């Protein structure tokens, strides 16, 4: 019930406070006309959260974050940022609104140096480069050490750090990560998860798609299990790690062994 003494501006402000930071509501989306990858799929991200998306190959995990970042056409449903409808908005507009995105593949400019890659991260606001370079350099000191090195010559783990660092150059409030540990050794995977956790604790809300489901659930506040483009299970990371059906269908023996 709305207080009659509140004007329209105050009502709108109150609604914005109550709205999730980022919300994907009943999304239907796909790459080819008439073929849907997502089917009534949803997700919410609150301020300060780290939300994980797991599920089998082909479940639509990457499609979900791509659709939220304007890279896949949404046919039905809405994406909202603090209550504002941003459905099918272009990527550069989303960046200017505080959403960063790190794709799984081709996520650095290999012919450019580390510094030049980071400069590309602030192409919308080049004047903030010096300040943001200092902040990102504190998060990823190895990037400062490799500042003049071409990105194509970096190790896999260093390229992933550079991709995340570039996305952070615009000081986003939301970071969408698509398979940040893909193709890395177990040791480097662990380093990536540690970095993601640190970024989240520094105030950036994160949506993370991951194949390393058990490790993702260990660090996330809440998780979504997708299957065939729809939500199959949701809960806290701890709840999903212990859910017998999730373990049997999606996590396999790795989590069983960990719990034993």
C-alpha positions in Angstrom: 0.0 0.0 0.0 1.4 3.4 -1.0 1.5 6.3 1.4 -0.7 9.0 0.0 1.7 11.6 1.3 4.5 10.4 -0.9 4.9 12.1 -4.3 5.7 10.3 -7.5 9.5 10.9 -7.2 9.6 9.4 -3.7 7.5 6.4 -4.8 9.9 5.8 -7.7 12.9 6.1 -5.3 11.3 3.6 -2.9 10.7 1.1 -5.7 14.3 1.4 -6.9 15.5 0.7 -3.4 13.4 -2.5 -3.2 14.4 -3.7 -6.7 17.3 -6.1 -7.2 20.5 -4.6 -8.5 20.2 -6.8 -11.6 17.2 -8.9 -12.7 16.6 -11.2 -15.6 12.9 -12.0 -15.6 11.4 -14.9 -17.6 13.8 -14.6 -20.5 13.3 -16.4 -23.8 16.2 -15.8 -26.2 18.3 -17.4 -28.9 20.8 -16.9 -31.7 18.6 -18.1 -34.6 15.1 -17.0 -35.4 12.6 -19.5 -34.1 15.1 -21.4 -32.0 15.2 -20.6 -28.3 18.2 -21.4 -26.1 16.6 -19.8 -23.0 13.1 -20.7 -22.0 11.5 -18.6 -19.3 14.9 -18.3 -17.6 15.4 -15.9 -14.6 18.1 -14.6 -12.2 18.4 -11.9 -9.6 21.5 -10.3 -8.3 21.4 -8.1 -5.2 24.0 -5.5 -4.1 27.2 -7.1 -3.0 26.3 -10.6 -4.1 28.3 -13.2 -6.0 25.9 -15.4 -7.9 27.0 -18.5 -9.7 25.4 -20.1 -12.8 26.1 -23.8 -13.3 24.7 -26.7 -15.3 25.6 -29.2 -18.1 27.1 -28.2 -21.4 24.5 -26.6 -23.7 22.2 -25.6 -20.8 22.2 -21.9 -21.8 24.5 -20.6 -19.1 26.7 -18.4 -21.4 23.6 -17.4 -23.4 22.0 -16.1 -20.2 24.9 -13.7 -19.4 25.2 -12.7 -23.1 21.6 -11.8 -23.3 21.9 -9.7 -20.2 24.7 -7.8 -21.8 22.8 -7.2 -25.0 24.7 -9.8 -27.2 21.8 -12.2 -27.7 18.3 -11.0 -28.8 15.7 -11.4 -26.0 12.4 -12.3 -27.5 10.3 -12.4 -24.3 11.0 -11.2 -20.7 12.9 -8.3 -19.3 16.3 -7.4 -17.9 16.3 -4.7 -15.3 19.1 -2.7 -13.6 17.9 -1.2 -10.4 14.4 -1.4 -11.8 15.3 0.3 -15.1 14.4 -1.8 -18.2 17.7 -2.5 -20.1 16.4 -5.3 -22.3 18.3 -5.6 -25.5 20.2 -2.4 -24.8 23.5 -2.1 -26.7 26.7 -3.2 -24.8 28.3 0.2 -24.8 25.2 1.7 -23.1 25.3 -1.1 -20.5 29.0 -0.3 -19.8 28.2 3.3 -19.3 25.5 2.2 -16.7 28.0 0.2 -14.7 27.9 -3.3 -16.2 31.1 -5.0 -17.2 31.4 -8.3 -19.1 34.3 -10.7 -19.6 33.7 -13.3 -22.4 35.2 -16.8 -22.2 37.1 -16.5 -25.6 38.9 -13.8 -27.4 38.8 -11.6 -24.3 42.0 -9.6 -24.9 43.5 -7.8 -27.8 46.6 -10.0 -28.4 48.5 -7.5 -30.6 48.2 -4.7 -28.0 50.2 -4.4 -24.8 48.8 -4.9 -21.4 48.5 -1.1 -20.8 46.9 -0.6 -24.2 44.3 -3.3 -23.4 43.5 -1.5 -20.2 43.2 1.8 -22.0 40.6 0.1 -24.2 38.7 -0.5 -21.1 38.1 3.2 -20.6 37.5 4.2 -24.2 34.2 5.8 -23.1 36.0 7.9 -20.4 39.7 8.1 -21.2 40.3 10.8 -18.5 39.8 8.3 -15.7 42.6 6.0 -17.0 45.3 7.0 -14.5 43.1 6.6 -11.4 41.6 3.4 -12.6 44.9 2.0 -13.6 46.2 2.5 -10.1 43.2 0.7 -8.6 43.2 -2.2 -11.1 47.0 -2.4 -10.7 46.6 -3.0 -6.9 44.1 -5.8 -7.6 46.4 -7.4 -10.3 50.0 -6.4 -9.6 51.2 -8.8 -12.3 49.6 -6.7 -14.9 51.7 -3.7 -13.8 54.8 -6.0 -14.1 53.7 -7.0 -17.6 52.6 -3.4 -18.6 54.6 -3.2 -21.8 54.2 -6.8 -22.8 51.9 -7.8 -25.7 48.8 -9.6 -24.4 49.2 -12.4 -26.9 52.4 -13.5 -25.2 50.8 -13.7 -21.7 50.0 -17.0 -20.0 46.4 -18.2 -19.9 46.0 -17.1 -16.3 47.5 -13.6 -17.0 45.2 -13.1 -20.0 42.3 -13.9 -17.8 43.5 -11.4 -15.2 43.9 -8.8 -18.0 40.4 -9.5 -19.3 38.9 -8.9 -15.8 41.2 -5.9 -15.3 40.0 -4.3 -18.5 36.3 -4.8 -17.5 37.1 -3.3 -14.1 38.6 -0.1 -15.6 35.2 1.5 -15.9 34.5 0.9 -12.2 31.5 -1.3 -12.8 28.9 -2.1 -10.1 28.1 -5.4 -11.8 30.6 -7.8 -13.5 29.4 -10.6 -15.7 32.0 -13.4 -16.0 31.6 -16.2 -18.6 33.7 -19.3 -17.6 36.6 -17.4 -16.0 38.5 -20.6 -15.2 38.1 -22.3 -18.6 41.2 -23.9 -20.0 43.4 -23.1 -17.0 45.4 -25.5 -14.8 43.9 -26.4 -11.4 46.4 -24.0 -9.7 45.5 -21.1 -12.0 41.8 -21.9 -11.7 42.1 -21.5 -7.9 43.9 -18.2 -8.3 41.1 -16.9 -10.6 38.4 -17.9 -8.0 40.4 -16.2 -5.3 40.6 -13.0 -7.4 36.9 -13.1 -8.2 36.1 -13.4 -4.5 38.4 -10.5 -3.7 36.8 -8.3 -6.5 33.4 -9.1 -5.0 34.5 -8.2 -1.5 35.8 -4.9 -2.9 32.3 -4.0 -3.7 31.6 -5.4 -7.2 28.5 -7.6 -7.5 29.3 -10.6 -9.8 27.4 -13.1 -11.9 29.7 -16.0 -12.8 29.1 -18.7 -15.3 31.2 -21.7 -14.4 31.9 -25.3 -15.5 33.9 -25.9 -12.3 30.6 -26.1 -10.4 31.8 -27.2 -7.0 34.4 -24.5 -6.8 32.0 -21.9 -7.9 29.4 -22.9 -5.3 32.0 -22.8 -2.6 32.5 -19.0 -3.1 29.1 -17.8 -4.3 26.3 -16.4 -2.1 23.6 -18.0 -4.3 23.6 -20.3 -7.3 21.4 -21.2 -10.2 21.4 -24.6 -11.9 20.3 -24.3 -15.5 19.1 -27.2 -17.7 17.9 -27.0 -21.2 17.6 -23.2 -21.0 15.5 -23.1 -17.9 16.0 -22.8 -14.1 16.3 -26.3 -12.6 17.4 -25.5 -9.0 18.4 -22.4 -7.0 19.6 -21.8 -3.5 22.6 -20.7 -1.6 26.0 -22.1 -2.7 26.1 -24.2 0.5 22.6 -25.6 -0.1 23.3 -26.6 -3.6 26.6 -28.3 -2.7 24.6 -30.5 -0.3 21.5 -31.1 -2.4 21.4 -34.8 -3.3 19.6 -34.2 -6.6 22.1 -31.5 -7.6 25.0 -33.7 -6.7 23.6 -36.6 -8.6 22.6 -34.8 -11.7 25.1 -32.0 -12.1 28.0 -32.2 -9.7 29.1 -35.8 -9.8 31.6 -37.6 -7.6 33.8 -34.6 -7.1 31.5 -33.0 -4.5 30.7 -36.4 -3.0 34.4 -37.0 -2.4 34.9 -33.5 -1.0 32.1 -34.0 1.5 33.4 -37.4 2.6 
